[in-house]
Amino acid sequence: MGARLGEEGRFVNLASLIISAVSDATTRGIRVHVRSFYVPERSSPQTHEYFFAYTVRISNEGEETAQLVSRVWIITDGDGHVERVEGPGVVGEQPVLGPGESFEYTSFCPLSTPVGSMHGVYRMVQPTGESFEAKIAPFTLAIPHALN
């Protein structure tokens, strides 16, 4: 796929950025589905401020209850800069999901480039005290037509 000249003369390796704006991964019965979108009314391309939102649906498709206790996000911008964001729960909550239950939320990610990507994990704990990491598959953050 090669590279192309991006904004301000920066070369962008398109092959490293083409990931779907939707991701879906299941780990030990915990399904994490993410859809991202660009928010132009909160963005200012003239000052290199691009605002993205993403909606996450976490579903327990397994047979055991699990609580989301923490998260780790890996955010990569179009210049290859990587930021790690971690903390307790999501949007101020630590949802407990019984079999067949889901939790959905929307959050945000500002970038200084018109394209980037995110992936990560949710730390889940079962009633037995056993914990595991539910994978959040990579997804793209991109302004419309940025990757055409």
C-alpha positions in Angstrom: 0.0 0.0 0.0 2.9 2.3 0.6 2.9 5.8 2.0 1.3 9.1 1.0 1.9 12.6 1.8 -0.4 13.6 4.7 -1.3 16.9 6.1 1.6 19.3 6.6 3.9 17.1 4.4 4.0 14.2 6.9 4.3 10.8 5.3 1.6 8.4 6.6 2.1 4.6 6.2 -1.4 3.7 5.1 -0.9 0.0 5.6 -0.3 0.5 9.3 -3.5 2.5 9.7 -6.1 0.5 7.8 -8.1 -1.2 10.5 -11.8 -1.3 10.6 -13.8 1.4 12.5 -15.5 -1.6 14.1 -13.9 -4.2 16.2 -15.2 -7.4 17.8 -13.4 -9.8 20.1 -14.5 -12.5 22.6 -12.4 -13.7 25.5 -13.7 -16.4 27.8 -17.3 -15.5 26.9 -16.8 -11.7 27.3 -17.5 -10.1 23.9 -16.3 -6.6 23.3 -17.8 -4.8 20.3 -16.5 -1.3 19.4 -17.6 1.2 16.8 -15.8 4.5 16.4 -16.8 7.8 14.7 -15.4 11.2 14.0 -17.0 14.2 15.8 -16.5 17.2 13.5 -18.3 19.7 15.7 -15.7 19.1 18.5 -12.7 19.1 16.1 -10.5 21.9 14.8 -8.3 20.6 12.0 -6.7 24.0 11.6 -5.1 23.5 15.1 -4.6 19.8 14.7 -7.4 18.8 17.1 -9.4 15.8 15.9 -12.1 14.5 18.2 -13.3 10.9 18.0 -16.0 9.0 19.9 -16.4 5.3 20.3 -19.3 3.2 21.6 -18.4 -0.1 23.4 -20.8 -2.9 24.0 -19.5 -5.5 26.5 -21.7 -8.7 26.5 -21.3 -11.7 28.7 -21.9 -14.6 26.3 -20.4 -17.1 28.8 -21.8 -19.0 31.7 -20.1 -17.2 34.6 -20.6 -13.7 36.0 -17.7 -11.3 35.6 -17.0 -7.8 36.7 -15.1 -5.2 34.7 -12.6 -3.7 37.2 -10.1 -1.9 35.1 -9.1 -1.0 31.6 -5.9 -0.4 29.5 -6.1 1.4 26.2 -3.3 1.7 23.7 -3.8 4.8 21.5 -1.6 5.3 18.4 -1.8 8.5 16.3 -1.1 8.9 12.6 2.5 9.8 13.4 3.1 6.6 15.3 3.1 8.2 18.8 1.7 5.7 21.3 -0.1 6.5 24.5 -1.1 4.1 27.2 -4.2 5.0 29.3 -5.3 2.8 32.2 -7.5 3.1 35.2 -10.4 1.7 37.1 -13.6 0.7 35.4 -15.1 2.5 32.5 -17.0 5.9 32.5 -16.9 5.8 36.3 -18.5 2.3 36.6 -17.3 -1.2 37.2 -20.2 -3.2 35.8 -21.0 -6.7 36.9 -22.3 -8.8 33.9 -24.2 -12.0 34.6 -24.6 -14.5 31.7 -26.6 -12.9 28.9 -26.2 -9.4 30.3 -24.5 -6.4 28.4 -23.2 -3.0 29.3 -22.8 -0.2 26.7 -21.1 3.2 26.9 -19.7 5.9 24.8 -16.4 7.6 25.4 -14.0 9.9 23.5 -10.5 10.2 22.2 -8.8 13.4 21.0 -5.9 13.1 18.6 -3.5 15.6 16.9 -3.7 13.7 13.6 -6.7 12.9 11.4 -6.1 9.1 11.7 -5.1 6.7 14.5 -6.1 3.5 16.2 -7.0 2.1 19.6 -6.9 -1.4 21.2 -6.6 -2.7 24.7 -8.0 -5.0 27.4 -10.5 -5.0 30.2 -9.5 -6.7 33.4 -12.4 -8.9 34.4 -12.9 -10.7 37.8 -15.1 -13.6 38.4 -16.9 -14.4 41.8 -14.2 -17.0 42.5 -11.6 -14.2 42.5 -10.0 -15.4 39.2 -9.2 -12.6 36.8 -8.5 -12.4 33.1 -8.0 -9.9 30.4 -10.8 -9.5 27.9 -9.3 -8.3 24.6 -10.4 -5.1 22.8 -9.5 -5.7 19.2 -7.9 -2.8 17.2 -10.1 -0.3 15.6 -9.5 2.9 13.5 -10.1 6.5 14.4 -10.3 8.4 11.1 -11.9 11.4 9.7 -14.2 10.6 6.7 -12.3 9.9 3.5 -8.9 10.1 5.2 -7.9 6.6 4.1 -9.3 6.8 0.5 
